[in-house]
Amino acid sequence: MLKKVLIICLMVLAAGTASAQLDTVWVQTYGGAANDGFRSAIPTDDGGVIAVGYTHSFGAEDANVFAVRTDADGDTLWMRAIGGDGMDYGYDVCESDDGGYVIAGFTTSSGAGAEDVYIVKIDSSGNTVWSRTYGGSEPDEGYSIYATGDGHYVVSGRTDSYGSGHNDLYLLKLDSAGDTVWTRVYGDSLYDWGQSVCGTGDGNYGICGAKWGASDNLDIFVLKVTPAGTLLWENTYGGTGSVDPDIGTWIVSDGDSGIMVSCIRAIEGRDPLDACFLRLGLEGDQQAYRRAIYTYYQYANSVCLTPEGGYLFCGADKDEPTQKNDLMLLKRITGTGWVWQQIIGGPGSDWGSSVVPVAAGYYLISGHTESFGAGGFDGWLIMMKEPLAGAEGTGEAGAGLRLSAPWPNPSGPTSTLRYTVPGPMAVRVAVYEVTGRRVALLVDGSHEPGEYTCVWGGTDDAGRKVEPGVYYAMLACRAGSLAKKIILLRR
């Protein structure tokens, strides 16, 4: 426990100047004396976490797949180093229908060639159920895995063994035993790969990555295929300069409206590298493409949706004088812009690999850190909640959003919430437990500009009285999100 508190204190000190205060629920490191790190982490059904990546501290020679299972506080339930005498690397993980987990990555310890796609099924205790390799005599790697909901899995990555050139996008569909349902390869004689895969709102699969395009450089590559593997469309997006690479790093479904891709981009004569995003309709039509313009290198490695219709990006920010990275979080709300940024790190180099929502306003972040932990790089997990001060956003809309403190507080039989909306927009006001579980939805509808009030009577959505304690009222809309603490006394 002392280690956890110390890390949290260090994190707050290291956060530096930012436009919003990060509120960590817990922060933990995992690993040994050598280099270890996470590339992906997801919440589990019991409130814990499963994280995967690489370890040089445990297992056989070279690197092994690193799998760590934690409880709801981030404390380790088990660790596993999976692989053989070669290099084995875990990039992504998903939950299986039977309560286990399936890991995607690559291996040089077994298979048909230099590197092969490596898929490992483990049970809830971390025991290997089966492991399979896929590929040919040349390097092949798996970067992302998506559970389709019917016991199947879709894996995206790259292949040098098959296709038209020396690097093509590799897409596999597997059944619950790891047997191949179908394999697809997309690309031409130049470089192409699939970095991330997701399900789309119309029941198909979306894949993002990069393709050497007509600009004589890398462009963002996005495809959509059916569950049978039929290509519906493929497009490239990005700049036109010969030294302006654009790379898609993560793809998520935006429901019926389309898909969101996080990406990194460089522009000739300007910033070396910027975080950016691409929002597409379900037919691949470009709806928005925005950059977060800063002075030096920034990486957007992952993106997830937020409750009020925004997007939270996770990656890294490089400090020019030290050339060391810090973990970076960026939030954007549609119609408002970039509403806050948080830089987290210490004296070493630190990196954010993934961010996923856990509950309303709560997010799980994975990566690696050189600043804290047992030595070298260590796997890093952060459970954070939305900054309670909120972000008032950029521009006229965000600047006029207000949520006053509940009155009275501590609460009597009722608490009155007063809020101001700066323009016509949909507004939601809800009360949450400190765990992030929603208790009561108070407001959900369209508002004209002006001041409004709503009342919470200490009950849940079913009208039942809730237990005394600490709760949070959250106002969410396209202009931003704001929250205030409510202390409910025993009545």
ABEGO torsion letter per residue (X at the ends): XAAAAAAAAAAAAAAEBBABBBBBABBBBBEBABBBBBABBBBBAAGBBBBBBBBAABEBBEBBBBBBBBBAAGBBABBBBBEBABBBBBABBBBBAAGBBBBBBBBAABEABABBBBBBBBBAAGBBABBBBBEBABBBBBABBBBAGAGBBBBBBBBAABEABABBBBBBBBBAAGBBABBBBBEBABBBBBABBBBBAAGBBBBBBBBBBAAGBBBBBBBBBBAAGBBABBBBBEBABAABBBBBABBBBAEAAEBBBBBBBBBBGBBABBBBBBBBBAAGBBABBBBBBBABBBBBABBBBBAAGBBBBBBBBBBAAAGBBBBBBBBBBBGAEBABBBBBEBABBBBBABBBBABBGBBBBBEBBAABEAEEBBBBBBBBBBBAAEBAEBEAAAAABBBBBBOBOBBBABBBBBBBBABBBBBBBBBBBAAGBBABBABBEBBBBEBBBBBBAGBBAAGBBBBBEBBBBBBBBAAEBBBBBBBBBBX
